[in-house]
Amino acid sequence: MLEIEEDDLSREQTRALLALHRAGPHASSPPGHVFAFDLSDLHSPGVTGLTSQKARAGPATGSIPHA
Protein backbone atom coordinates (compact mmCIF):
# COMPACT_ATOMS: atom_id res chain seq x y z
CA MET A 1 0.00 0.00 0.00
CA LEU A 2 1.23 3.46 -0.86
CA GLU A 3 1.10 5.95 1.98
CA ILE A 4 1.54 9.65 1.24
CA GLU A 5 2.46 12.05 4.01
CA GLU A 6 3.10 15.75 4.36
CA ASP A 7 6.83 16.39 4.66
CA ASP A 8 9.04 19.42 5.28
CA LEU A 9 11.53 17.86 2.80
CA SER A 10 14.38 17.92 5.31
CA ARG A 11 15.22 14.19 5.24
CA GLU A 12 18.50 13.37 3.51
CA GLN A 13 16.86 10.70 1.33
CA THR A 14 14.24 13.20 0.15
CA ARG A 15 16.84 15.88 -0.59
CA ALA A 16 18.92 13.38 -2.60
CA LEU A 17 15.87 12.38 -4.66
CA LEU A 18 15.02 16.03 -5.35
CA ALA A 19 18.61 16.72 -6.45
CA LEU A 20 18.51 13.72 -8.80
CA HIS A 21 15.13 14.83 -10.17
CA ARG A 22 16.51 18.30 -11.01
CA ALA A 23 19.83 17.06 -12.43
CA GLY A 24 18.31 15.33 -15.47
CA PRO A 25 16.49 18.33 -16.97
CA HIS A 26 19.42 20.64 -16.23
CA ALA A 27 21.79 18.26 -18.03
CA SER A 28 19.65 17.94 -21.16
CA SER A 29 17.92 21.34 -21.54
CA PRO A 30 19.22 24.72 -22.65
CA PRO A 31 19.88 27.26 -19.87
CA GLY A 32 16.70 28.96 -18.74
CA HIS A 33 14.41 26.18 -20.00
CA VAL A 34 14.05 24.05 -16.87
CA PHE A 35 10.91 24.78 -14.93
CA ALA A 36 11.29 22.89 -11.66
CA PHE A 37 11.26 24.22 -8.13
CA ASP A 38 14.52 24.10 -6.24
CA LEU A 39 14.54 23.24 -2.56
CA SER A 40 14.16 26.85 -1.41
CA ASP A 41 11.06 27.25 -3.61
CA LEU A 42 9.58 24.09 -2.11
CA HIS A 43 9.89 25.63 1.36
CA SER A 44 7.65 28.56 0.40
CA PRO A 45 4.56 29.08 2.57
CA GLY A 46 2.32 28.43 -0.45
CA VAL A 47 3.71 24.95 -1.18
CA THR A 48 3.02 21.69 0.66
CA GLY A 49 5.67 18.98 0.29
CA LEU A 50 4.64 15.34 0.11
CA THR A 51 6.62 12.11 0.26
CA SER A 52 5.86 8.44 -0.08
CA GLN A 53 7.82 5.27 0.50
CA LYS A 54 6.81 1.94 -0.97
CA ALA A 55 8.91 -1.12 -0.16
CA ARG A 56 10.06 -2.10 -3.66
CA ALA A 57 9.38 1.13 -5.53
CA GLY A 58 11.67 3.41 -3.52
CA PRO A 59 10.93 6.96 -2.40
CA ALA A 60 8.74 9.46 -4.21
CA THR A 61 8.19 13.17 -3.70
CA GLY A 62 5.70 15.73 -4.87
CA SER A 63 4.47 19.17 -4.05
CA ILE A 64 1.21 21.06 -4.26
CA PRO A 65 1.30 24.82 -4.82
CA HIS A 66 -1.60 26.61 -3.18
CA ALA A 67 -3.58 29.10 -5.22
DRENDO-1510 file (C-alpha; in Angstrom, 1 decimal, always signed):
<recs>
REC; n; res; u; v; w
REC; 1; MET; +0.0; +0.0; +0.0 .
REC; 2; LEU; +1.2; +3.5; -0.9 .
REC; 3; GLU; +1.1; +6.0; +2.0 .
REC; 4; ILE; +1.5; +9.7; +1.2 .
REC; 5; GLU; +2.5; +12.0; +4.0 .
REC; 6; GLU; +3.1; +15.7; +4.4 .
REC; 7; ASP; +6.8; +16.4; +4.7 .
REC; 8; ASP; +9.0; +19.4; +5.3 .
REC; 9; LEU; +11.5; +17.9; +2.8 .
REC; 10; SER; +14.4; +17.9; +5.3 .
REC; 11; ARG; +15.2; +14.2; +5.2 .
REC; 12; GLU; +18.5; +13.4; +3.5 .
REC; 13; GLN; +16.9; +10.7; +1.3 .
REC; 14; THR; +14.2; +13.2; +0.2 .
REC; 15; ARG; +16.8; +15.9; -0.6 .
REC; 16; ALA; +18.9; +13.4; -2.6 .
REC; 17; LEU; +15.9; +12.4; -4.7 .
REC; 18; LEU; +15.0; +16.0; -5.4 .
REC; 19; ALA; +18.6; +16.7; -6.4 .
REC; 20; LEU; +18.5; +13.7; -8.8 .
REC; 21; HIS; +15.1; +14.8; -10.2 .
REC; 22; ARG; +16.5; +18.3; -11.0 .
REC; 23; ALA; +19.8; +17.1; -12.4 .
REC; 24; GLY; +18.3; +15.3; -15.5 .
REC; 25; PRO; +16.5; +18.3; -17.0 .
REC; 26; HIS; +19.4; +20.6; -16.2 .
REC; 27; ALA; +21.8; +18.3; -18.0 .
REC; 28; SER; +19.6; +17.9; -21.2 .
REC; 29; SER; +17.9; +21.3; -21.5 .
REC; 30; PRO; +19.2; +24.7; -22.6 .
REC; 31; PRO; +19.9; +27.3; -19.9 .
REC; 32; GLY; +16.7; +29.0; -18.7 .
REC; 33; HIS; +14.4; +26.2; -20.0 .
REC; 34; VAL; +14.1; +24.1; -16.9 .
REC; 35; PHE; +10.9; +24.8; -14.9 .
REC; 36; ALA; +11.3; +22.9; -11.7 .
REC; 37; PHE; +11.3; +24.2; -8.1 .
REC; 38; ASP; +14.5; +24.1; -6.2 .
REC; 39; LEU; +14.5; +23.2; -2.6 .
REC; 40; SER; +14.2; +26.9; -1.4 .
REC; 41; ASP; +11.1; +27.2; -3.6 .
REC; 42; LEU; +9.6; +24.1; -2.1 .
REC; 43; HIS; +9.9; +25.6; +1.4 .
REC; 44; SER; +7.6; +28.6; +0.4 .
REC; 45; PRO; +4.6; +29.1; +2.6 .
REC; 46; GLY; +2.3; +28.4; -0.5 .
REC; 47; VAL; +3.7; +24.9; -1.2 .
REC; 48; THR; +3.0; +21.7; +0.7 .
REC; 49; GLY; +5.7; +19.0; +0.3 .
REC; 50; LEU; +4.6; +15.3; +0.1 .
REC; 51; THR; +6.6; +12.1; +0.3 .
REC; 52; SER; +5.9; +8.4; -0.1 .
REC; 53; GLN; +7.8; +5.3; +0.5 .
REC; 54; LYS; +6.8; +1.9; -1.0 .
REC; 55; ALA; +8.9; -1.1; -0.2 .
REC; 56; ARG; +10.1; -2.1; -3.7 .
REC; 57; ALA; +9.4; +1.1; -5.5 .
REC; 58; GLY; +11.7; +3.4; -3.5 .
REC; 59; PRO; +10.9; +7.0; -2.4 .
REC; 60; ALA; +8.7; +9.5; -4.2 .
REC; 61; THR; +8.2; +13.2; -3.7 .
REC; 62; GLY; +5.7; +15.7; -4.9 .
REC; 63; SER; +4.5; +19.2; -4.1 .
REC; 64; ILE; +1.2; +21.1; -4.3 .
REC; 65; PRO; +1.3; +24.8; -4.8 .
REC; 66; HIS; -1.6; +26.6; -3.2 .
REC; 67; ALA; -3.6; +29.1; -5.2 .
</recs>
